[in-house]
Amino acid sequence: MKISELTQRTGVPKQTIHYYIREGVLRKPRKTGKNTADYNEGYVEQIKIIKALQDNYFLPLSVIKKILKQLKKLSTSEKSAFYLLSDYFRPLDRLVTTEITGRETFRKVTGLGRQYLDMYEKWGVITPEERDGDLVYSQDDVIIGKLIVNMDQLGFGPKDGTDPEDLRRIADFVRGYVVDTQKAYYEPQIKPLSSEDFLNRGSKFTEVMSLFFYHLYRKLFRENYARLRKSIEKDTSSPREESPSKTQP
């Protein structure tokens, strides 16, 4: 494709693309003429990554260049995971908390269908707060809504045979764990609950446990998936036993 199409598809000006090439973040394209060059599909993906890392993580091009170099070493599945996580772990989201007011606005932002929003609210997976007659959704609710839609897009939604109540059971388990933890560790210290030091430690503990759940699930899933693949490969590589032929009497 020509650079005009590349700028249209990425939303990045031609001057910026040329700057990326001069800085060595993008490789030089194949020349097709004195003043023309051909850009393949890989440039679209790389430019989008560069812009995402700049806009979401405020990284300099020197660091982005190193990240792109490492990305080349990753498998397709690892790259996909990197792109997905880049959208959800943005530092700015931690500093600027965004709330959504109204169910229709929430559905528009997340892409979640009306019947599923009703269902997940009923189950306590998504829990808006009512203020002045309006439903207000927290940033966490918005992220959860988007993640549910991502699951469906990846082929793990109700239409693919996945039971939506799995998320209800997970939410019930985590909610029970949170309640038990607060009873065990917070309620005995009810007096210092309002102290700044206790609030700071409690806030950090929340993030630590959130990361613990994330990495524990990720670790256990990978371990079990590896065992499953080995089992399948073993079954397919094992010679099949032939059934004994029947002899005529």
Residue, then its C-alpha position, 0 to 999 in steps of 0.5 A: m500500500k502507498i503511504s497515503e493509505l497507511t496514514q488513513r488506516t492508522g490515523v498517523p500523519k505522513q511526517t510522523i511515519h517518516y520520523y519513525i523510519r528515520e529513528g529506526v523504530l520502523r524499518k525502511p519500506r521497499k522502494t517502488g520508485k524515486n519518491t514512492a515506497d510500498y508498505n505492507e500490512g505489518y506497518v499498520e500493526q506496528i504503527k498502532i502499537i507505537k501510538a498505543l505505547q506513546d499515548n497510553y504509557f508515555l514511552p519514548l521512542s528509544v524504549i518503544k524500539k526495544i519493545l518492538k524488538q522483543l515482540k518479534k521474538l514472541s509467539t502469535s499467542e503471546k503477542s495477542a496477549f500483549y496487545l490485549l493487556s496494553d489496553y487494560f493496564r494503562p497508567l492514566d486509567r489509574l490516575v483519571t477514574t472514569e464513571i459512566t452514567g446510564r445503562e444505554t451509555f454503559r452499553k454503548v461504551t462496553g458493547l454489552g447487550r441489554q439482556y446480558l447487562d440485566m443478567y450480570e447486574k442481577w447476579g452482582v457481577i456488574t453493580p452500578e450505584e444509584r445517584d439522583g435516580d441515575l445508575v452510575y457505573s464505576q471504572d471497574d464495572v466498565i472494564i468488566g463489561k468490556l472483558i465480557v464482550n472480549m470473551d464473546q469475541l474470542g469465542f468463549g461466549p454463550k453462543d459458543g457453549t460457555d455458561p454465563e453463570d461461570l462468571r456468577r460463580i466466580a463473583d460469588f466466590v471472590r465476594g465471599y472471600v472479600v467479606d471473610t477477609q474484611k471480617a478477619y483483618y479489618e473489623p478487629q482494627i475498626k478504630p484505626l480504619s480511618s487513619e491515613d496509614f491504615l487506608n494506604r496499606g489497605s489500598k495497596f493490599t487491594e492491588v496486591m490481592s488483585l494482582f495475585f488473583y490475576h497471576l494465579y489464574r494465569k499460571l494455573f491456566r497455563e500449567n493445565y493447558a500445557r498438560l492438556r496439550k501433552s495428553i492430546e499429543k500423546d494420544t495422537s502419537s500412540p499407535r492405535e491397536e487394531s481390532p482382532s480380525k474375525t475368522q470364518p468358522 
